[in-house]
Amino acid sequence: RNLKKAGYEVSPLEDDSLAAYRVHKAEITTMTHRALEDMDLDSKAKNRSRNMFALGMVYYLFNRPLDTTIEWLEQKFGKKLPQVAEANIKVLKAGWNFCDITQQFQTRYEVQPAKLAPGVYRNIMGNSALSIGLVAASRRSGLPLFLGSYPITPASDILHELAQYKTYGVTTFQAEDEIAAVAAASGAAFGGALAGATTSGRGLALKSEAINLAVMTELPVIICNIQRGGPSTGLPTMTEQSDLLQAMFGRNGESPLPVIAASSPADCFDVAIEAARIATTYMVPVLLLSDGYIANGSEPWRLPEIENLPDLRTEFRTDPEGFEPYVRNPETLARPWAIPGTPGLEHRIGGLEKEDVTGNVSYDPANHQRMTDLRAEKVARIAREIPPTVVDGPQEGKLLLLGWGSTRGAITGGCE
């Protein structure tokens, strides 16, 4: 039955398909039960330890010590389930001893340490890296961080993570729905916060109208879309890069946005900071794409030197002299960021459409066309500052594979 689930019609141990390999057979179930015969465990409980027998064999084959795993088992199960910890440790050692005593493997392998740049490393998952990146961006910009979120797999962990950083000026708001979450983030940005919202594909669809509002009012909101598979409510635990076209075009009217994507768990940290830089420099919402594999995958991450992180300090408009809410920076086309309540800086931010410079509600077709062109030009200027794409490896006469985001790993591995 298990072979059929794996797509095999016949066991590969019986059809000579492994003839080119040295195949070592081990009665893992029998030996697991034998290692635990003195413990008061039923057969089902003993079977749960079989993976540790196989792991012990792998540790022998690759000449790895057992100490770290034994310590981990004791920490995870030692206090609450000491019998589980003892059983797993016994079976782990039995797997290692089986290989050592029978000497089935004439060759053992030594995997050298990875060539990593010097520094302090920690293991990090994508959602954690994105969360810490947003906090770092908040600290580097001097702005309080606000996250508006409605729980959804696989983005919810960002809400959970950021809820732990209250002492760093982080406010988390679990809204009643997706629309309220991003609308609250837009309100926080209007009030002078570094604002973010998190969701997945179906949530992004629900947020689209409120994202239009952030586009039109030109507020720096970071919308993090942690993609999963399938349309609507389908496949919540599956991963797919399913939302690129929705991220680029999934809004009514002319609402262009910069869209950036993380390529690995550790890259989420840098991408979060870059999203904050773009949003506050250009006064524009930014869509940040990750996905379930990146969110829940992990890799070693070198802790950055604080002084090497970009300076994201932002100046609010405080001088009422000559103030207009949509007078633009000639380079970035960004409007001034004026905090509500600042004396002399009361202003409208528009309605269905706004008049350039004044922010007054406007129904004039010529003005609407001008504002449409300005919003598009702002995103075009962001694109122009992005360095040219770097192609890995020798290129002449080779097939070129193009991708984005988390396809980097698959493409790089396939080419190598």
N, C-alpha and C positions, 0 to 999 in steps of 0.2 A: 504493500500500500504506500509506504513512504517513497519507494523508488518511482512509482507512478506519479506521485505528487511532484517529484523533482524532474519529471519528463523522461524517465528511462522506461523503455519497454522490457528490457532485460538487465539484470544486474551486471555492471561493468566488471565485476569480479569473475564472471562466468562466460563472457563473450569474447575474450582475448583482446578487448580494446585497450587494455593496460599493458599489453605485452612489451612495450618499449620502456616500461618503468619497473623499478624494483618495488614490489608491493609487500608491505609488512602487515600481517594479520595479527590482531590482538583481541582476545575475548574480553573486551572492556567491561561488559555487564557482569560477567562471572567474577572477574578479578576485583571489581568494585565491591560486590557482595562479600567476597572473601576478606577484603581489607576491613570490612565493617561487621564481621560476624560476631564480634564481642560487644557490639552496641545494640541497645534496645530500640531498634528502628524497624518499621515495616518495610516490605519490599519496595513500595512506591517511593518512600522517603530515601531509601538507599539509591534508587535509580536516579534521583535528582542530583547525585554527586558525580555521575559519570563524566560530565564535562571536565571536572577537575582531574580525573585520570588522564584524559586526552591532553589537558593542559600540561600536566607533569611530563608527559612524553615529549611535548613540544619544547618545554624548558630544557630537557636533557639534550634533545637534538640540536638546539641552538645555544647550548652551553650557558644557560641563564640561571641565576640563583633563585631560590624559592622564597627568600626572606621577605621581599616586598609584598608578595601575594599573601603569605601567611599573616603578616602584620595587618594587611587590609581585611582579611577574613575575621581576624580577632576584633578589629575595631568595628566592623559592620554587624557581626553576629554575637560577639563575645558576651555582652551584657544581657541582651534580651533572649538570645537563642544559642546558648553555649554549646549545646549538642550539635547544632547545625555547623557551627564553626569547627568543632572537633572532627566531625565526619568529613567535611570538605578538606581539611588539612591532612587527615589520614590518607584520603584517596589521592590528593595531589602528590604526596610523597610516594604512594604506591605506584603511580604512573612513572615517576622518575626512577624509582628503584627497579621497576620491571625492565626498563631499557638498560639500566646499568648492569643488572645481574645476567640477563639473557644475551647481552651484547649483540642485539639484532642490528644495530646501526654501526657500521664500520667507520662511518664518517660523521663528524660533528662540525657544526658551522659556527662561525664567530661573526656577528654583525657589528661592524665598527660604528662608533657614535656618529650621528649625523654632523655634517660640517655646518655648524651654525655660527652666526656672528656672535662675538663675545657679549655678555650681558646677563641680566637676571630674567629667567623665563618662568612662565606659569602655563598650565594647561587652561585653555579657554574655549567656551562654546560660542557660537555665533550670536545668539541672542544676548548673552552676557557681554560680549565685546561691543555690541551695538549700544547696550545700555550704558556701559562705562564710557564709551565714546561720546554719548550725549552729555553725560555728566562732565567729562573733560571739556567739551565745547562750552558748556555753561560756565565752568570756572575760568576758561581762557577768555570768554567774552565779557565776564562780569555780570551776566544776566541770569536771573533765576530760571530754573528749568521747570516747565509745566508739561505734563503728559496727559492728554485726554484719550481714553481708551475704552473700548467695549470688548470683553473677553472673546477671543476666537483663536482656535488652533490654526497654525503653530506660533501665533504672535503673543499669546498671553504672558509668556515668561518675561517679556520685556516690562510689562506692567508690574509683575511680581518683583522683579529685580529692582526696578527704580523705586518701588515703595519702601525699600530699605535705606534709601539715601536722603532721608528728610534732613539730616544734619548738614547736608551739602546744598541746602536751598532748593531741594526738589519737591515739587507738589505733584502727586498723582491723583487723577480723578477717574473713577470708574463710572462712565456715563450710562444712561438708561438705554441708549442705542447708538448705532454707528454714526448717525447724522449728528446727534448731540455731542459725540466725542470730538469730531473734527471742528464743529462749530465752537465748542468751548476752547479748543486750541487756538482758533482764529481770534476769539475774544482775548485770550491770554497774550497773543502776539500784539494785538492792538493796545493792550495795557503795558507792553514793554518787556514781556518774557520771551525767552527762547522756547518756542512752543513746538510740541510734537504730537503726533497721533499714530497709533499702531493698529494694523488690521491685516486681513488676508483678502483673497480675491473677491469673495461675495461681499465683504465689508467695504472694499474699495468701490464696488458698484453702488452701494448705498450712499457712500460719502460724496459721490461725484457732484451733486448740486451744491453742497456746502463748500467743496473745493473750488468750484467756480467763484463763490463769494470771496474766498481768499485770493484767487487770481485777480479778480476785478478790483479789490481793495488794496492789492499789492502788499500783502502781509507775509512776513517770513515764518512759514509753517513747514515743518518737516514731517511728511507723511510716509511712514514706514510700512511697506507692504511685504509681509512674509508669506510668499506664495505657497499654495498647495495645489492639488490636482482637481480637475473637473469643474464644470460650471455649477452655479447655484450652491446648494449645501453639500454637494457630492465630494467624496474622497477627502475628508478633513485630515486624515493621517497620512495621506500620500503626498509626494512631492512632484511638482511640475513647474517649469518656467512658463506658466500659463497666462500671465497678465501683462506681457510687454505691450501688446497693442492697446489694451485697456488703459495702461499707464500713459501711453503716448497720446491716445485719441479719445479716451472714454469719457469725454465731457461734452455737454451741449454748448453750442456757440463756439467762439474762437477763444480757447483757453489753453494756449501752449504752456508747457511746464518743462523745466529741466528734469531729466530722469537719469539717476545714477544707480549702479548695481554693484553689490559686493561679490567678490569672486572666491572667498574662503572665509572660514570663521574668524580668523584674526583680522582679515581685511575689513570686517564690519566696523572695527574701531576707527580706522582711517576714513572709511566712507562716511561714518556718522559725523566726524569733524568736518569733512569736506562739504557735506550737505548743509551744515550750520554756516560754514563760510559763505557758500553761494547764497543761501537764504538771506543772511543779514547784509551781505555786500550789495546784492541786487534788489533787495526787498521783494522777494518772490517766493511762493511756495515751492518746495522741492519734493519730488517723489523718490524715495529710496527703496530699491528692490533687493530683497533677500529671498530665501526659500527654506523649506523645511529641512533639507539636507544641511545647509549652512547653519541654520538656526540651532539644530540639535547635534551637529557634528562638532568635533573639537580638534585642536592642533596646538602645538607649542607656540606661545606668543611672547616675544621679547618686550618687556616693559619699557616704554619709551622714556627718554629723558625729558623732563617737563619743559626745559628751555628750548627743546627742539620742536615742540608743538607750535602750530601757527598762532600768532597773536590775533585774536578775534575781537578785540575790544571795539565796541560800537559807541558812537556818540549820538545821543538824543538831541533833537532840536530844542533849544531852550529860549532862544532869542526871538521875541515876537516881531522884531523889526523886519518888514518885508516878507513875512511868512505867508506862504501859500502851501496847502497840503500836497499838491502834485507838481511843485517846481522840481525839475529833475537834475540829477548829477549828469553832466554832459558825457562822462565816460561810461557809467553803468546804467543810466536812465533810472536809477533808484530815486524814489521820493524820500523826503525827510521823514524820520521816525519821531513823531511828536506824541508824547505821552498824555493821555486824557487827564485834565485837571491842571496842566501846566498853564499858569496865567498868560493870557493873551494868545494862546495857541488853540482855542476852540475851533473845530473845523468839521466839515462834512466829509464823509468818505465815499459818497456816491449813493446811487439807488439802483435801478435797472441798468443804468450806465451813468458814468460821471463825466463831467466836463474837465478837460485837461487843465492843469494849474489850479483851478478853484475848488474842484471836487464837488461842485454843485450838480444836482440831478440834471441830466441832459437827455433829450429825445431827438437831438439833431443828428441826421444820418451822416453828415460830413464829420462831425465830432466822433461818432461811433466808429467810423472807418479809421480815423486818426488813432483812436485808442486801441483798436484792434491791431493796427500796424505797430504801435509802440510796444504792445505786449509781446508781439512776435519778434520784434527787433531786440528786445531785452534778452530773450532766450537765445537768439542768434549770437549775441555778444558773449554770453556765457559759453556757448559752444566754441567760439573762436579762441577763447583763452585755454582750452583743453589741448595739451600737447598732442602731436600726431601719434597714431597707433604704432607701437613697436611690435614688429613681427619676430618671433623667436626662431633661432636656428638658421642654417643656410637655406637660401630661397631659390636659387637659380634652377629651373627645370623641375621644381617640386610642386606638388599639389598644395594649395593654400586652403586651410580650414578656418572659417570665421565663426566666432561665437561671442557670447557675452555672459557676464556674471559667472555663475557656478559651472558653466560648461568648460571653463578654463582647465579644470582638473582632468576632465575626460578627454578634451582635445589634446592637451599636453601629453598625457599618458599614452594616448593612442598614437600620436606622432613619434614619441620616443620609442 
